[in-house]
């Protein structure tokens, strides 16, 4: 989305400025500085978070992936 870093899961879903704005817009924030594996982070959340919170996390992750694919495959940015 931002062309500022190598595309990897942590960047696409959390570190990118666009992703960060999406999380803040939904009133969610996570300290990702010590997270090395986005998949493990998400699996941990599946065990510890409420259903409503998980629904919001899933919605944001889906939206970020949707807009990332629009840019990569259709050359369309938000």
Secondary structure, 3 states (H helix, E strand, C coil): CCCCCCCCHHHHHHHCHHHHHHHHHCCCCCCCCCCCCHHHHHHHHHHHCCHHHHHHHHHHHHHHHHHHHHHHHHCCCC
